[in-house]
Each structure stands twice: as C-alpha cells, then as structure tokens.
Amino acid sequence: MSKIYKIHKWLSIVSVLFFLMFCITGLVLMFRTELNKQTYPSKDILNISPAMGAGHILRYRIIDSTATVAPPARMGMGGDYALYNPNTKALITTHHETSAHPWVRSILHTLHQLHTRLDIGKTGIYIVTILSFLCALSIISGIFLYGPFRKSFAKSAVLSNHMKLSSLHREFAMVATVWGFILCITGVWIGGFFIANDSYNADVLHTAQQELSSDQSEILQPSEAISRIMKAYPDRQLISIDYPSKFNDHHYAFYLGAENDDDPAMFLGQPVYANLHTDSTKDMYSTKTIPWYFTGMTTMINLHIHNHNTMVLKILWAIWDIVLIIGIITGIMMTIKKKFVKSRAIESKAPVEIQHVWRKPILYSILVLLGFIVPLWSNPITNSIAAICLTIPLIVFLISLIRGNNY
C-alpha cells in the first residue's frame, strides 16, 4: 500500500492544481449560453452555419472589413456572429445592438481558453491532454488506497485535526470518483481528437493549396453554392460554409458530415475546398477522406460536453463540480498539513469494524454513470431520469455527511 500511496501522492501533486482549475473554469463555462452577450458592428461574412438548437436559424460569423488577421475560429465557432432567420429574412439580433456587459464575453473567452488549452495556443492542448491523463491516474490510485485506508483509519479515534481533514477528503473524493474520472478520461479523448483533427485539417489544406493554387473562386449566392456542393457530394450533409476571402486564398471551404448522422458537427466535418464559378464546368474540388480512427469519438465528446443541456442538469453538474472541488481542496490542505504540521491520532480501545466498505461508493458510481450516459438520448424523459440519478447520490451523501457516518 505504501508504494501505491507514493504514486498517488506524486500524481496528485503534479496534476491537482490544474485539475482544480479545470473544474472551476468548467463550472462557469456550463452557463456560458446564459451569461454571454454579443455586439455586432458592420462586418463581412466569413462563414455560414446552422445555429445549434435553433431550428432553421442561420449563424453568420462576421469580421471587420478592414481586418488583416482572421479570428481564431473553427467553422461557425468563435469570433463575432449574427443570427439570421431565412423565413422572415431578418436578423434576430441587429449589428447595432450594444452589449450590456462586454466584459462578460471577454472573461468567458479567457476561461474557455484556460479550460481547453491553458491560454497558450496549440501547445496547451497537448499539455491539457497529458494533465487530464495524470489526473485520471491519480483518481485510479486513490481508489486502490480507499479500502485499506478505511480499515487502517478505523483503528484510530478521529481526535486529531489531520485525521478529521483526511476523513473529509476521503468522503468528498470517493463520492465524486466516477464523476472526476469520466471528466478526466473524456478530456484526454477530446484533446487527442483535436490534435488528430488539426493534423488532418492541415493535411487537407496543404493538398488543396497545391491542387487549387492556380485559380480563385467566384462568390456565388449561398443557395447556389450549396446546390453545387450537394451535387458534387449527394450522400453527405452540409454543416458549414467558409466564404472565399483573403484569409483562405479565396477558396470556398465546405464542411460535410455523414448523411445519417444526427449530430454531424461533432466531427467538425470533412473539409472540402472548392473554387466555384458562374460556369459550373470550371468548378474544382479538393479533399481527403476522414481518418477511420475518428469513428466513435462523438460519444466521448458528448459525455463531456453535450449531456447537460437543460437548466436542471446544469445546476446538478455545478453541484457535482463543487463536491469534486471540495475533495481536491481538502486533499491539498491534507498534504500541506501532513508535510508541515505534526499530528497524532489516539488509538481507540474499542473494537471498530467496517462492513460493506464499497457498498455506497459502488451505488454512487452506478447512478453517476447513468447520469452521464442517459442524456445522450436527449428528451424530457431521459433528462428527468438523469436528473434523478444525479440527485440521489447527493442526498444520500449529504445525509451521511451530516450524521458523520462511515460507509
């Protein structure tokens, strides 16, 4: 057990502060939609894509006409944008609307950058992926320590401050073990996916620059451009369009998803670069097939991002994140106290026996796992079931915490 404890200790020291930062930034970002405000000055169109969860509403990513550098954005995501209703032919939010709290958007952007890449660009994605993996290993090593530590802990009366803090850390950490592990391992998966996807997109772009370099695209009406790409790729879904501009060598970039995919944007699409002309016989296309190893990644991404879309689930996720944060903070305090403060536990003379050590942790784990998985089939019933699954462990845990009972 001493070797496992040392492994757990060093893994925790390396990863715990970053894990705490991921939890705090993620806690705020869950409510990004509710907090964010936009301001839209007069700009040129860079991209058109459907607005997620908004029916037939279109999302126009826009940029200042005088800008010399494109914003760090992917497909329809990132940068400034406006929403357009093609049925009423009107902007839902006008370009002249002023933002009530412009600092909110800036803070949310910074938190998102910290959460996904430590705000240091692509290198940060690699670091976050490695740190997420170390956090997952730390949680696993903590699970191996749980049973033996509970039995050794029972031999001493809980009379020292250090032992009380250890008990508090153990209770909070164990109830949130599966929660933290799923967030970590899906974070590793997402980081790996974006690293692989960036490499794939760079390869497609390099090929397109070679194949389309001798020509520039004309700018067609959106409906005509869509008609052209659908004729060229009839078995695909169109996710997003990048307009020809000085930022992409004056080529169209179409992002395509699988025909029967319910959420094709999760793969960020297969990029197809194109030069389109009034005379369609001059049209040119360049792309590469999506790598086979991208298959199945959508489930892991959904487990981390797209399974808490209702306000009730967001609140429950926030509570679970707070439980995890308390577990991390008490672990930090326990490590500091053990390092610098001498503490003695008084041995109990009364025999202490712990039964069913794993009963409640296993029950918590099953319910939390269901709370993650069930909302993948998002509808009012599954969302309600997930909310119940995530609420029961919190109630039982709170009662145990108030009573001061051991598992």
LUMTI-847452 format. One line per 8 residues: number of its first residue (from 1); for each residue x, y, z of C-alpha. Coordinates in pm, 1 decimal. Each point is the difference from the previous one (the first is absolute). Example, Ala and Ser with C-alpha at 12.3 -4.5 7.8 and 13.67 -1.06 7.14 Angstrom:
REM residues 2
1 = 1230.0:-450.0:780.0 ~ 137.0:344.0:-66.0 $
END
This chain:
REM residues 407
1 = 0.0:0.0:0.0 ~ 293.5:235.8:67.4 ~ 108.9:-14.1:-366.5 ~ -352.3:77.7:-117.5 ~ -16.8:286.4:249.2 ~ 324.2:147.7:-134.4 ~ -123.2:-30.4:-359.4 ~ -331.6:160.1:96.1 $
9 = 180.1:278.4:187.2 ~ 230.6:97.2:-286.2 ~ -270.0:-27.1:-264.9 ~ -221.4:220.8:212.3 ~ 271.6:259.0:55.9 ~ 68.0:25.1:-373.4 ~ -359.6:14.3:-116.3 ~ -223.2:120.7:282.3 $
17 = 36.9:377.7:-44.2 ~ -69.1:-23.4:-372.1 ~ -294.7:-232.2:66.4 ~ -136.8:258.5:243.0 ~ 33.9:267.4:-269.6 ~ -179.3:-223.0:-254.3 ~ -286.5:-55.3:246.1 ~ -40.5:369.7:82.2 $
25 = 15.2:118.3:-361.7 ~ -232.2:-281.3:-107.7 ~ -244.4:96.5:274.1 ~ -34.4:349.6:-145.4 ~ 3.4:-108.8:-364.2 ~ -302.0:-226.3:52.7 ~ -209.1:315.6:20.8 ~ 174.5:176.1:-289.5 $
33 = -316.0:15.1:-212.3 ~ -193.4:165.2:281.4 ~ 278.4:250.6:75.4 ~ 130.2:97.7:-342.0 ~ -99.1:317.6:-183.4 ~ 103.9:108.4:-347.1 ~ 60.3:327.3:-182.6 ~ -4.6:15.9:-380.4 $
41 = 157.2:287.7:-188.5 ~ -7.7:6.4:-380.7 ~ 208.9:-290.0:-128.0 ~ 63.7:-232.8:-293.2 ~ -123.1:-360.9:-3.9 ~ 259.4:-270.9:60.3 ~ -219.0:-301.6:64.5 ~ -360.6:-121.5:-5.1 $
49 = -120.4:-293.2:211.9 ~ -321.2:-114.3:173.0 ~ -49.9:134.9:351.3 ~ 1.1:-298.4:236.2 ~ -341.1:-71.1:152.3 ~ -165.8:291.7:-180.4 ~ -202.2:-165.9:-273.1 ~ 70.7:155.8:-341.1 $
57 = 188.1:300.0:140.9 ~ 337.2:68.4:-167.2 ~ 313.3:114.4:177.2 ~ 215.0:248.0:-194.7 ~ 360.0:35.3:122.2 ~ 110.6:353.0:-88.4 ~ 312.8:214.1:5.9 ~ 94.5:364.5:-51.8 $
65 = 54.1:80.9:-366.2 ~ 332.0:165.3:84.8 ~ 131.1:-292.2:208.8 ~ 334.8:-143.6:-105.7 ~ -4.2:-310.2:223.4 ~ -282.9:-254.4:28.0 ~ -122.1:-81.5:354.0 ~ 99.3:-336.8:152.1 $
73 = -314.4:-188.4:-98.8 ~ -108.9:-333.7:-141.4 ~ -287.2:-32.6:-245.1 ~ -287.5:203.1:148.0 ~ 154.2:11.4:348.3 ~ 192.9:291.1:144.2 ~ 20.5:365.1:-95.6 ~ -294.9:238.0:-33.2 $
81 = -323.6:-122.7:-149.0 ~ -360.5:91.9:-78.3 ~ -310.4:-220.3:-17.4 ~ -221.9:15.4:-309.0 ~ -349.8:-139.0:-56.4 ~ -31.5:-94.7:-369.5 ~ -377.5:-32.7:30.4 ~ -54.3:359.5:111.8 $
89 = 318.0:123.4:-171.1 ~ 90.9:195.9:313.3 ~ 286.3:7.2:249.5 ~ -104.3:-127.4:341.4 ~ 261.0:226.7:155.9 ~ 100.3:311.2:-191.4 ~ 356.3:115.4:-54.9 ~ -77.6:319.8:187.9 $
97 = -92.5:-165.5:327.6 ~ 239.2:92.4:280.1 ~ 115.5:-251.2:253.6 ~ -130.0:49.8:353.2 ~ 310.3:-153.1:155.7 ~ 284.6:-21.1:-256.1 ~ 243.5:-119.0:268.1 ~ -202.3:-320.0:45.3 $
105 = 84.9:-119.0:-349.7 ~ 368.4:76.0:51.7 ~ 8.4:-193.5:328.2 ~ -184.8:-297.5:-146.2 ~ 239.9:-10.0:-295.0 ~ 299.6:1.7:234.7 ~ -152.1:-275.6:216.7 ~ -67.4:-209.4:-310.0 $
113 = 358.8:41.3:-115.4 ~ 129.7:-96.6:345.1 ~ -228.4:-301.7:17.0 ~ 89.1:-135.3:-344.4 ~ 359.8:109.4:-61.2 ~ 128.7:192.1:306.7 ~ -23.3:312.8:-218.2 ~ 332.7:-81.4:-168.5 $
121 = -118.2:-116.4:-342.6 ~ 39.2:-344.3:-153.9 ~ 278.3:-100.1:238.6 ~ -250.9:42.0:279.3 ~ -222.3:-271.0:-150.7 ~ 285.0:-251.1:35.0 ~ 65.5:107.8:358.8 ~ -370.3:-16.1:94.8 $
129 = -26.6:-348.7:-151.9 ~ 301.3:-124.9:198.3 ~ -123.6:163.7:321.2 ~ -345.7:-153.9:-44.7 ~ 163.9:-341.4:-31.9 ~ 204.3:56.6:317.6 ~ -313.9:109.7:183.9 ~ -172.5:-322.3:-109.8 $
137 = 294.6:-206.1:129.1 ~ -11.9:192.2:329.2 ~ -366.6:-89.0:43.4 ~ 63.6:-368.0:-79.7 ~ 286.4:-20.0:252.2 ~ -227.1:164.9:257.9 ~ -259.8:-275.2:-57.3 ~ 261.7:-266.8:81.5 $
145 = 82.1:183.0:322.4 ~ -361.8:38.9:109.3 ~ -71.4:-344.5:145.4 ~ 330.3:-51.1:190.3 ~ -1.7:359.8:122.4 ~ -354.1:-31.8:134.4 ~ 100.4:-303.4:206.6 ~ 319.8:158.2:134.6 $
153 = -187.8:321.7:71.9 ~ -254.4:-189.0:209.0 ~ 271.5:-116.0:239.3 ~ 53.1:356.6:117.5 ~ -246.4:228.0:168.5 ~ -71.0:311.5:-206.3 ~ 139.5:242.0:255.2 ~ 265.7:181.7:-198.8 $
161 = -70.8:282.4:-241.2 ~ 202.7:-176.6:-268.6 ~ -209.7:-316.3:26.1 ~ -319.0:204.8:-13.5 ~ 124.3:171.4:-315.5 ~ 100.6:-337.1:-145.4 ~ -347.4:-132.4:71.0 ~ -160.9:301.4:-167.9 $
169 = 224.5:-37.9:-305.5 ~ -77.2:-368.8:-21.4 ~ -376.2:51.5:14.3 ~ -10.6:273.8:-264.1 ~ 256.0:-164.7:-228.4 ~ -166.4:-342.7:3.9 ~ -349.8:125.6:-80.1 ~ 138.7:192.1:-298.8 $
177 = 247.2:-265.7:-120.2 ~ -190.7:-116.3:-307.5 ~ -104.0:358.6:-72.3 ~ 359.2:121.3:-2.6 ~ 132.0:-304.2:-186.3 ~ -252.2:33.5:-285.8 ~ 78.4:371.4:-37.0 ~ 373.5:-76.8:-6.7 $
185 = -7.0:-292.2:-242.0 ~ -240.8:174.6:-238.2 ~ 227.0:304.7:22.5 ~ 289.4:-219.1:-113.7 ~ -211.3:-130.6:-286.7 ~ -111.3:347.2:-107.4 ~ 357.3:131.2:11.5 ~ 118.1:-293.2:-209.7 $
193 = -282.5:55.5:-246.8 ~ 80.5:368.9:-50.5 ~ 368.9:-75.5:-41.8 ~ -80.8:-264.4:-263.0 ~ -262.3:220.4:-165.2 ~ 239.3:295.7:-25.4 ~ 252.9:-224.9:-168.4 ~ -265.9:-130.7:-240.6 $
201 = -124.9:351.8:-85.0 ~ 354.3:122.5:-61.0 ~ 56.2:-292.4:-237.3 ~ -322.6:75.6:-192.6 ~ 88.4:370.3:-21.5 ~ 350.5:-76.4:-127.2 ~ -142.8:-223.0:-273.4 ~ -258.7:264.8:-94.3 $
209 = 262.9:272.4:-26.1 ~ 185.4:-213.7:-252.1 ~ -304.5:-107.7:-200.7 ~ -186.2:334.1:-1.9 ~ 288.3:246.8:3.5 ~ -38.6:98.7:-364.6 ~ -354.7:128.2:43.6 ~ -221.7:212.8:224.9 $
217 = -366.1:-53.4:70.5 ~ -277.6:234.5:-100.7 ~ -245.3:85.9:278.3 ~ -342.3:-147.0:-77.3 ~ -333.9:34.1:173.2 ~ -10.9:-230.5:308.5 ~ -281.5:-209.2:-150.4 ~ 200.0:-50.8:-321.4 $
225 = 318.6:-90.8:187.5 ~ -194.8:-253.2:207.7 ~ -157.3:-144.9:-313.2 ~ 344.9:-49.0:-155.9 ~ 152.0:-182.7:297.9 ~ -309.6:-219.9:41.9 ~ 21.8:-105.1:-364.8 ~ 367.3:-84.7:45.4 $
233 = -57.8:-188.0:329.8 ~ -366.6:-116.1:-5.3 ~ 41.8:-252.4:281.6 ~ 120.9:252.6:258.4 ~ -140.6:268.3:233.4 ~ 122.8:358.0:-20.4 ~ 102.2:128.0:344.2 ~ 166.5:330.5:-74.9 $
241 = 134.9:225.5:-278.2 ~ 306.0:222.3:10.4 ~ -28.4:279.9:-257.2 ~ 292.8:76.2:-234.7 ~ 210.3:276.0:153.1 ~ 353.1:126.8:34.6 ~ 31.8:-224.9:306.2 ~ -42.6:-327.8:-192.7 $
249 = 161.4:79.6:-337.1 ~ -344.2:79.8:-147.2 ~ -128.3:-359.0:13.4 ~ -329.5:-129.3:134.1 ~ 30.6:-244.7:289.6 ~ -298.8:-231.2:43.4 ~ -20.4:-222.2:310.8 ~ -193.1:-321.7:-59.8 $
257 = -146.5:-256.2:237.6 ~ -132.2:-352.9:-48.2 ~ -345.1:-20.5:-159.9 ~ -173.6:-178.1:291.7 ~ 192.8:161.3:284.2 ~ -233.7:167.8:252.9 ~ 276.8:235.0:109.8 ~ 249.3:25.5:-288.6 $
265 = 170.0:309.7:139.2 ~ 151.8:-205.0:281.2 ~ 273.7:-117.0:-236.8 ~ 48.7:362.1:-109.6 ~ -62.3:-127.2:-349.1 ~ 201.2:-117.2:-297.7 ~ 144.2:315.6:-159.2 ~ -48.1:29.5:-374.5 $
273 = 177.0:295.8:-158.7 ~ -152.2:128.0:-323.3 ~ 29.7:261.3:-268.7 ~ -346.5:69.9:-139.2 ~ -85.6:198.7:-311.7 ~ -304.6:128.7:-180.8 ~ 84.3:-262.7:-259.1 ~ -30.5:-317.5:211.5 $
281 = 220.0:-196.8:-241.4 ~ 299.2:190.3:139.6 ~ -69.2:-102.5:362.9 ~ 287.1:-170.6:183.5 ~ -7.1:-195.6:329.2 ~ 269.9:-131.3:232.7 ~ -33.8:-215.3:314.7 ~ 113.1:-314.6:181.6 $
289 = -212.1:-265.0:171.1 ~ -41.8:28.0:378.5 ~ 238.3:-246.8:175.8 ~ -160.2:-322.6:124.0 ~ 118.9:56.9:357.1 ~ -236.6:295.7:43.4 ~ -288.4:-249.3:16.4 ~ -157.0:-23.3:344.7 $
297 = 152.4:319.9:136.4 ~ -334.3:178.3:6.2 ~ -118.4:-200.3:301.8 ~ 299.6:105.8:208.6 ~ -42.5:362.8:-103.6 ~ -370.7:-11.4:84.5 ~ 73.6:-147.6:344.1 ~ 212.6:303.7:77.8 $
305 = -194.5:280.0:-168.1 ~ -345.4:-79.2:-139.5 ~ -181.0:-200.5:268.1 ~ -115.5:284.8:228.6 ~ -202.4:227.5:-225.0 ~ -287.7:75.0:239.9 ~ 26.4:251.0:283.9 ~ -74.0:-270.8:259.6 $
313 = 286.8:-216.2:-125.7 ~ 231.8:299.8:-16.5 ~ -75.1:80.0:365.1 ~ 60.1:-362.8:99.9 ~ 326.4:-1.9:-194.9 ~ 99.9:317.0:182.1 ~ -72.1:-164.6:338.1 ~ 200.0:-308.3:-93.7 $
321 = 287.2:221.5:-113.8 ~ -9.9:178.1:336.8 ~ 13.1:-336.8:179.9 ~ 302.3:-93.3:-210.6 ~ 164.0:338.7:64.7 ~ -44.8:-43.3:376.8 ~ 157.0:-345.2:-25.6 ~ 299.3:148.4:-184.6 $
329 = 41.4:291.6:243.1 ~ -17.1:-223.8:308.9 ~ 261.0:-226.1:-163.7 ~ 230.6:300.0:-48.7 ~ -55.0:110.4:359.9 ~ 63.9:-352.9:127.5 ~ 328.8:-24.7:-193.0 ~ 119.7:336.4:130.0 $
337 = -99.1:-84.4:356.1 ~ 168.9:-337.1:-9.0 ~ 317.5:160.5:-134.9 ~ 31.4:285.6:246.3 ~ -217.1:-78.1:303.1 ~ 60.5:-289.0:236.2 ~ -319.8:-177.4:91.0 ~ -76.9:-300.2:217.8 $
345 = -299.4:-227.5:-8.8 ~ -101.2:-167.8:326.9 ~ -54.1:-370.8:-36.3 ~ -350.0:-109.7:77.9 ~ -41.8:-271.3:264.6 ~ -342.1:-98.2:-126.0 ~ -6.2:-250.1:-284.9 ~ -104.1:159.3:-326.3 $
353 = -125.7:-200.1:-294.0 ~ -87.5:140.0:-337.3 ~ -235.6:-202.9:-212.7 ~ -108.7:51.9:-355.5 ~ 278.4:252.8:-67.9 ~ -76.5:8.2:-370.9 ~ -379.6:-13.3:10.3 ~ -81.0:370.9:-17.9 $
361 = 291.1:94.9:-229.3 ~ -115.0:-265.5:-250.2 ~ -359.7:123.1:22.2 ~ 116.8:359.6:-50.4 ~ 212.8:-104.5:-295.5 ~ -284.4:-180.8:-177.1 ~ -239.5:291.4:43.5 ~ 259.2:257.2:-111.4 $
369 = 83.2:-211.5:-305.1 ~ -368.6:-11.8:-91.0 ~ -17.1:376.2:52.9 ~ 272.6:39.9:-261.3 ~ -125.5:-253.3:-255.4 ~ -380.3:31.3:0.6 ~ -9.2:365.2:-126.1 ~ 186.6:-104.8:-314.7 $
377 = -350.1:-84.7:-128.9 ~ -123.9:346.4:87.5 ~ -375.0:32.8:59.1 ~ -213.3:105.3:300.2 ~ -20.1:-357.3:137.8 ~ 371.6:-82.4:-21.0 ~ 93.9:341.9:136.3 ~ -231.9:-56.8:298.1 $
385 = 142.6:-348.2:61.7 ~ 353.3:143.5:-10.6 ~ -97.1:275.1:244.5 ~ -138.8:-258.9:243.2 ~ 312.5:-216.7:-33.4 ~ 224.5:297.6:76.8 ~ -218.6:124.0:287.9 ~ -27.7:-323.1:203.3 $
393 = 376.2:-34.6:72.1 ~ 15.8:365.2:105.5 ~ -286.7:-44.6:248.7 ~ 141.5:-322.6:146.1 ~ 346.7:152.5:19.1 ~ -132.3:313.0:171.4 ~ -186.9:-207.9:259.1 ~ 310.4:-210.4:67.6 $
401 = 209.6:313.6:29.8 ~ -239.3:161.6:248.1 ~ -23.2:-314.7:210.7 ~ 375.4:-52.5:-20.0 ~ -47.1:-366.2:-88.7 ~ 265.1:-213.9:-169.0 ~ -89.7:-198.2:-305.8 $
END
